[in-house]
Amino acid sequence: MPDKSCRKFPDKFVWEFLILSGSLLSGSMAFFSNFDRFLGFSNTGLGLANAELKSAARGFVNSNINYPDNKVSQGLNTPPSWDSSESNNSEADIYVSPFGSDNQVERNVTATNAEVVFVADQGNDNNAGSQKSPYRSLTRAIKQAIRLQDGDENKPVLIKLVAGIYSANSGDSTTIEITPGVSVVGSGDTTIIKTSIRLDKNSNLENLKIINSELQIGIESYDNNSRQNASLNIKNINIDGIVTIFSSPKISNLKVLSTFHQGVYINQGTKPQLDNLEVYNQQMMGNRNGAAIYIYKGASPVFNNLKINSNYLGINNSGNASLINLKISKNRIGIINRGELTINNLVTSKNTHAAICNSSAGTILIEGAKFDNIPPKVMEKCPSVVGEPPIVVPDIAGNSEGVTIR
């Protein structure tokens, strides 16, 4: 028979006890379920469960491609309309892992295992670097990050910059190197850096503005393998200056104002992926490397959603590049090509000297194009970018036999 001694407890107390026990049990199960998910327990034991994986390869260039007919097609199809709405999608919760390889699951830069250092324009470099006692300079925060890592580059450190101006006046070096394992995240265009920034391998830079300086992505090296293996993530950066790429990073939402400077320089042996890039107002003249984007021989960049606007020269290509959704407008010359280009969805308008100038060694395959003229106007000789504009502005100049439009 059941023990009737339990009846000494009031019925109300029994029910409250049972409800409380059930709640605790349910909460415990949910906690351990989430804890298991947080630690990323899976068959492979890597990364965060349920994290969305991004594809690094959104396009490729095949140097052995056969270009049919080797002539400019006169029958042009209307290309898909330019739609930048996709570029506004927020992906702030997913980042390229700054501490792993391309085979790992991406990590959130604000992972709970990261040490966090704070910097504010009202801070002091003698402070503790905490949220309530921030440093004044990014340089001091980098030193603290290195100290926290204690020789372990795989240990993540997040440096948070609040809105403000960071320069030599705040104690920063003229060139700041963001060391491996360190992520620097600002508050948008109100976080302004007036010194040059250099990113080593396995580091992140996000949400800030750089003025009158250079952003160097990767360390200059003649080792192509180390360039390609450097894991870097650059996101939401607005720069008035120069961007030099020595590695193969993922870059998204980059706007480059390059008055009297070269805009973006992509070095040999690199394979960067650049999404939602805009370069404008590059005014350099008389330099063969001068361009809003200069792609060196041996470089293989992939661009997705690229706008080139109001430059002397838009793209100067000697490499092997793939471009998806390219708009070139109001430049003197939109593209000078000495290498190989594959373009999917090209729109050109109001370029004053030529839309495309293809050299004798250049090959271009275009899938879907909209020029100022239909059919496109062709000129045998490329006009000079520094000379007077031609009476009739060509859509394609130079080696038109090396251009195929489908």
C-alpha angles and dihedrals in degrees: 000000000000118000106259092196089092087072090078087081115081114249091239091057092050093054093046090050092050093048092048092048092050091050092050092048092048091047092049092051091049091048094052091043091053092041090054090048092047093053089049098235106182140133090282098036092223131129133327119332115237093018113145114245119221124209113237092197110072095151141356141203122230110204090197095057117139112229109209119233093347089235136113109262115234094200107079123186119213106258123226112281118264107260120179095172090101090060090062094061110120116236096163093133096060124063138169107263107256091196105047144039135278088265093065130086113264118257134217109249089224093057113161091239092062122103110233126216122187129213126186135171088238093049131101130228088227090062126098096255093241126133091262094039107034129179120248101223135047088221091062091047092053090053089051091048091054090049092050091050090054093201096318108116090184091066107098121230122184120204114198118202117196121208113295145089120287118192144122086296089064093049098266124143119248087247121031119198116207101211128216115291094020125118121195115198124181134188098255129268090342088069102079126185118192098186132076117270125212121189121205121201121300098021138121135220121186146164107008146101127244119201130199092344145095128262108207113193111200129356118284108257139149090221103103092189093058090047092055095044097052106111109215134159122196118179139170098002126157113194135182098197141034132330115203118188120202098161141037106268133161108245124184135175097010121162118189124193104188110178108177090350136094107257114214120000116195112194131214120279094026130121107190124173113218121188124186099002125169124186121180145163098025105165104176114137135185096026118110089212093048112119143120085253122016115190113195124217109274095029119120109190125173117212126193117187103000126178121192111185138171100352132136088235124009109195125005105190129188095149137068108276137174119205126188117190103002123183118186116178142159094008125130090236120005100200135007108190127194096153136036126308130183112190125185112193110001125191120183127178141167097357105160103213107021139330095219130011112189119192125218090263095045128105124191130183115190123190105196121354140187115195131176088255131045112232092027118251113243128205125188096218129048113237119234114262090220097042133082116293117259120255090243113036110220124221089206124022133177119013101020089164088070093056122086122185121191 
